[in-house]
């Protein structure tokens, strides 16, 4: 059975670098594999924790390689530092490894050779293997002596026209905050990463439908987006969430969640232009949309 293991490198100046580890065959050594994840130093606890868990899960399925095949990823170059010995002067190293049905989390100190090494008297934080992502992140921050109550600037709120307060987590920095975009929207975030299209967005909207019947919504979508090659309408009635809808045209995917807003409703929508957007970016936008959806909390006055 493969064991999860990862490294978290931290510099107050540069931020975090999180690396997955895999094993070399027949010898008790390991190597760093891709993907290496970088984060800003002021990232939220939630994002840091989720990225650490993401990397740990990658290591569970990493293949063991012969020593001749195993080559460490040149991960420190992501910091802009060219030599590892200079990198280790700037970054502290937290090692996370699975052992005896728990995570052992410890800081490896820089040796005069420039390498990181563990010592017998190092402080080790042990937490259960089924700990939440936040508990893993908190253990890392504890060893780094960083205040756990990091200001989370991803948390956002707005008040609807019908008197509800909507709390949600802002999409990643790949999305540009457009405010209301000069439209009948509460909030629009446009994806501005690696894509030729400017038609990728996540938006909180007034649900401007005369009725929420399937045929009414489908007709409006056809008018707005063109012929619908696919259309799926599903009633949910899960607390405030009422309806989920997905549609597809020749060049875009549309996803919508419609929520009750006191006696009316509002809509959270994503539009993805797949004709001009790489498949990996499409998945990233949809993943960010799902994170926003999962974070929504509605408080009625």
Secondary structure, 3 states (H helix, E strand, C coil): CCCCEEEEEEECCCEEEEEEEEEECCCCCEEEEEEEEEECCCCCHHHHHHHHHHHHHHHHCCCCECCCCCCCCCHHHHHCCCCHHHHHHHCEEEEEEEECCEEEEEEEEECCCCCEECCCCCCEEEEECCCCHHHHHHHHHHHHCCCCCCCCCCEEEEECCCCEEEEEECCCCCEEECCCCCCCEEEEEEECCCCCCCCCEEEEEECCCCCCCHHHHHHHHHHHHCCCCEEEEEEEEECCEEEEEEEECCCCEEEEEEEEECCEEEEEEEEECCCCCCHHHHHHHHHHHHHHHHHCEEEEC
